[in-house]
């Protein structure tokens, strides 16, 4: 994703930055003005990554309703890749990395349906968030 994202996507990414901050995760990188872009994970770039004082990372991904409907392959790919990460070092080694997915409120049901289809709806590290 680039800084040429839609205004809606930029708002969702900013909401994720603020949300992670409220959860105690300092933003390390983000697809947002004033931040460096995150490094790729298996050739996919997360929208936001944060780290807490114990060194635990968090990954956050924003999706528009259009992403969920018209870009399913990419969306599915991101959801599967980012939801299966574990800490490889530090005090949190072996711990599953929290993964936050934020979508506009009007397509929250679609996100939940996709998570069920992919078998990700029961993973305790995934949190679905609504924007707006």
Secondary structure as GFF3:
##gff-version 3
##sequence-region A 1 132
A	DSSP	alpha_helix	7	22	.	.	.	ID=ss1
A	DSSP	beta_strand	26	30	.	.	.	ID=ss2
A	DSSP	beta_strand	40	41	.	.	.	ID=ss3
A	DSSP	beta_strand	44	45	.	.	.	ID=ss4
A	DSSP	beta_strand	48	51	.	.	.	ID=ss5
A	DSSP	beta_strand	57	63	.	.	.	ID=ss6
A	DSSP	alpha_helix	65	70	.	.	.	ID=ss7
A	DSSP	alpha_helix	72	82	.	.	.	ID=ss8
A	DSSP	beta_strand	98	104	.	.	.	ID=ss9
A	DSSP	three_ten_helix	105	107	.	.	.	ID=ss10
A	DSSP	alpha_helix	108	117	.	.	.	ID=ss11
A	DSSP	beta_strand	126	131	.	.	.	ID=ss12
###
